[in-house]
Amino acid sequence: MMTKEDYISFWKESSAMDWSSSEDLFITKHYLQSLFFAHLALEKLCKAIWVKYNANDHPPRIHNLVYILKQTEIEINDNQLDALILLNDFQLEGRYPDYKLKIYKMCDEETTQKFLIMANEIKLWLLSNLQ
């Protein structure tokens, strides 16, 4: 049977793999997919934090970063909240074709790099809440 620490480790390790995929996708100029995987990596860290602060070891099966974190005890400042809201947009990629086309047009190299820098700052903050 898995312990709470096992579940947290699972989410953290899975997040690290997705972050690596995000970096690889950026290098190969798959910008929208890179941001999708960056969001996925952050989502998994949010779920690790959720497990840390909740009695249940199974976080909700949703993708909204803000919603997941609001069910924990960590404090989110205004800048972090704004970043999380912006990054939430990329979880829709691949789920809805009309939205995918709209967001795909804005994902050039420069814009994607800015979002990835923002995502990395959020990632480091989330990891600091898991220590």
Order of alpha helices (4+ residues) and beta strands (2+ residues): alpha-alpha-alpha-alpha-alpha-alpha
